Structure formats: structure tokens, C-alpha cells
Amino acid sequence: MKYHAALAHFPKITYNRYQKLAAYFSNFKNLWEAEISDLVPAGLEENIAHEFLSWREDNPIDKIMERLEKEQIQTVSITEPGFPKLLKEINDPPHTLFVRGILPPDESPAIGVVGTRKYTAYGKLACEEIVGPLAKQGVVIVSGLALGIDGIAHQTTLDNGGITVAVLGGGIDKKTVAPTTHNLLAEQIIASGGAVISEYPPGFAPTAYSFPARNRIIAGLSLGTLIIEAAEISGALITTRCALDYNREVFAVPHPINSPTGIGPNNLIKMGAKLVAEAKDVLEALNIQELKEIVNDKKTVPTNATEARILECLSKEPVHIDLIIKTTGLESPTVNSALVLMEMKGRVRNLGGMNYIVR
């Protein structure tokens, strides 16, 4: 779908314009051959159509794809099977996501965790004590990679062997990841089986608009959003408003009544947000308290010869079960049952579509 990926680089391609073009052009390849006489009937404003033609001439599609490949960035558009199901359900989804790493499968429950950059010791402790057990239970933690609570949520997830997704307000290429102090954290997220994602193309510097816009993606990817700590006026509260708009759960950690950075969560609780004092409160509210706890020992040590042969086929890159069967020479039922047990033990991860990676 290289034409979708290339179109996502055009600065003026809003979700509304994307929908119009998708409805008009049965194949986006035709969009790269279209002229003004096609673009205006397709629904583009005439000035935007002229801008697109000029931009298309200056940005050859091969150059765009070459850069994505160099940066190890993949894309998934809203029309493709790999686009997150929950995100597709919101009223203003991104039409395309840029991804480094692996998006969690739709069946993996995800919780958004947000909060202030100017956190307190109480906020840090609350984040660690709630996020840690959630991560151990297999809940995907979604946050924004910002300094403060976001970074603590990501790091706590990694420390507990969990999967986390960072949603950026700018490009996800290594040179553009913001804040730069979290470059290493971004790489650790990817190396641990998570993902760094954005609706913005490589090289896009975050703006005053793009940060609030990315908050809707955090809320859209998640069954609910947990606010740890935030002042009365805070960007983190935008995420919770999005969650409410999308009919998703909102959770909040209570704070002392005289805490400046606790006003946001306390107000949310007064308005009906679920008070959270421990991870169990989130799990019970979402009815996912029966999730199996991920084993603390993450070493993929085989317990029998069958597991050993399967593990030899696996890495951090997805491998389809058919290839595992062919490579190991084992019978299909044997591989199937072994993979189920290995997944329960936390040794392998099913990415969906019968594709597996080693944990």
C-alpha cells in the first residue's frame, strides 16, 4: 500500500479529504496519475488540488518509500487489516499510522496512562504501583513518551516485562523523536516488542497543535484512560476528554486536597471517573481481572525437545505457524498445542493471524 503511505506525507491530507479520495479512486495508484480535472471532482478544494500536484512533483514516491525503509518505518492505513480496531471506531481517527516496532493485536487489552510532566514523588509512586501490576497482567500500556508521568509509565511497563506503545506528536524517525532525552526509551520500547507510532510522517517536528491531536490516538487505542497526576489545566486532561467522547472508561488516582497537581484527577473523580487506588480497580472495572499474569522470568528456556525446536525458529520478527511447522518438521497438532502452552507460560507471543515472536 505504498500509495497510501506516500499520501500520508502530504501535509494537507486530513481525514475528511482522505475519505473523499478513497471514495473516488478505487486504487490510489491512480491518484499519482490524476490531474486537476480528477482531483476537484474527487472532492479536493481547487487550491488544495493544485498544492497536491506541486507537492507530488517534488516528492517522488520512490524517494518516500526509500526513506521509510531506511528508517525501518512501516505504515498501516485505516483501510488495511492491521489498523487497530478500537482506533478505527472513534469519530476522528487518523487515516494512516507510521509505526516502528509491532502494534499489539486487537485482542490485547490496552490502557492509556497520562499525567503531568512536573510530577511529584507521590505521582511517580502511584504510577509505578498501578502500572507495574497491569503490565504483568498483560495489559498494554499506551502513553505519549513525554517527560514525567508518560515516561514513568513506559519505563515501569518495560521493567515489569510488559508491552507498551508510545504515541508521538511528531515524526517517529530517530532524528525527530521528541523529547530527545527519551530516544533511548523509544528504542527500548521497540526492542521489547512494543511500538512507537504517529500519524505524522518522518521529519515532522511537533507543534502546539500536534501534541493535543495525538492525545485522541492514546484514548482511541485504549479501553480506558488512567490519569495519574495533573494540574487543573493540563494537556493530560485532553486525553481524558477524548476518552469520554469515545465512550471509553476514565480512571483517576486520588490526591490530597491541597495538591496542585492533584486537582485534575480529583475533579474527574467528582465528575464520575472511576477512583483507582490499585491495579485491581482497573482490571475489575474492565472485566479483565482473569488475565493470566505474565511470568517474571522472561528467559525463553525450553522445557522439552519440542519447545526447543520451536524456539530455534523464533525471534523478535513475526514467524507464521506454517513456517514453524515446515522448519521444525513437527506435526501440525504438535506445534499448535506446544505454542498454546508456550504462550500461557509467557515464552512466545501470538501477534494474530497465527504469527508468533519470542518474548
Phi, psi and omega in degrees: 000047186295335182287326173295316180299317180293317181299327180295346177277342181289120188301333186262012185272084177286170179297320180297315179292323177301315180300318181295317180294320180295326179287330185272317183262117180292334178223124183293348174300325180295336179295331180278357176244356185286153175243183184301328181292342176262323188291320180292313175299334179289344177119357177283139172298148187300319180293323178291322178299317178295320178297320180296316180298319179293317179296318181299322180293325183274350184230080179302138185298327179296323178293320179298313182292326178298319180292318179300318180295318180298321181274001182056043179254130175251162176232153173220125181266164184295344179270355183264153183300328185282358181289132183305128185299313182298321181292327180294337185280344183284165187280347180222058184289156170292144180281339181213142174246136170265133189227132165243122184109209184233122174291137178296150177294156183301330183284350178278118181294138182234143178234131174278136178233122184224164179175184186285154172286327182267069185281162175255172177299324178297315180297318179297314180297317180299317180299313182295319185284337178265315183291322181306303178298325177298315179298320179296330180279359178093008177282130177283131180259122181250128178209188190251009178065008180289166173295157178090222186301320179305307182298321179295319179297315178298311184295320179297320178300313179297319181297337181255015175074021182264182180251135180224150180238128178255124179256119185260156176263015179208194181295154181257003174294154188302327182285339187253345181309129181232141358285153183297334179293347178254018176301314181295319178299319178300317180293324179293322178300314180294315182295337182268010177096005177264203184210151170246123188227163177196158172269358183257144185286167178305140178089351181284117179279135181303147180233173178298335179274320189291330178296309176299324181296323182290338181296330179292332179287320176303311180294321183292330180281348193247147173293331179199163180239131180254122176258122185274310186201132181194144176289177183299323175245113186208145176298330180298330181291337176298320181296319180291325177295321177297317180301318178296318179300327183269008180061038176256163181290149173236127180242149180214142177271128180289151181228161173304148186294342180258015182271118179299325181269007177253357183299316182302304179299318181299319179295321179297320179296318178298331181270001174116001177295150180288123178288131183238122177246345179203164183303327182303327180298320179289314182299318181290320181297326181263002178059041177236024183290349181269004178302142177290138178285131177293135182297145182288327179277107185270001180291130183272073180266120181293147178257354177203175185295324180297312178300321181299316181293323179291317181297330178297336182273344191256153175210202176277356176265136183300137177232128181285148183301327179299321179290324177298315180298315182294317184289319183281335184076010180275159177291149182304312179299324180296314180294317180302309183293322179296319180295322178299313180295319180294327177291320178296327179279352181083017182272331178228165179229130177272117182273359186098154181065022180063032175255134186234150170228161176278143178276000000 
